[in-house]
Structures are given as C-alpha cells and as structure tokens.
Amino acid sequence: MSLSDLTDLLTGATGGLDQLCSTLISQFAPASAQGDIAILAARIGYTA
C-alpha cells in the first residue's frame, strides 16, 4: 500500500476512531503478523 492508498482510506473514513483503526489494521497488517501494532489516530476539528 502506498501513501496515496492511506490518504484515500483516511479521507473516506466515516465511522468512529475504533472503526478507523480496525480498517487500518486489516488493510496494512499481514494476517500472519506477530507482535503488537500501535496506531495513533486523532480526529481534528470534528463536531458530532
């Protein structure tokens, strides 16, 4: 996946941060990944 793919994924995100993190993990981490993966995500300027 490229930076462009990441940008498209983040731009099209409509769910909460939990959903965003789950989507990032499923798209970028191989199914057989061993160990921990950390994602720091923040929504700036978001009003519900």
C-alpha positions, 0 to 999 in steps of 0.5 A, a space after each residue: 500500500 502506498 501513501 496515496 492508498 492511506 490518504 484515500 482510506 483516511 479521507 473516506 473514513 466515516 465511522 468512529 476512531 475504533 472503526 478507523 483503526 480496525 480498517 487500518 489494521 486489516 488493510 496494512 497488517 499481514 494476517 500472519 503478523 506477530 507482535 503488537 501494532 500501535 496506531 495513533 489516530 486523532 480526529 481534528 476539528 470534528 463536531 458530532 
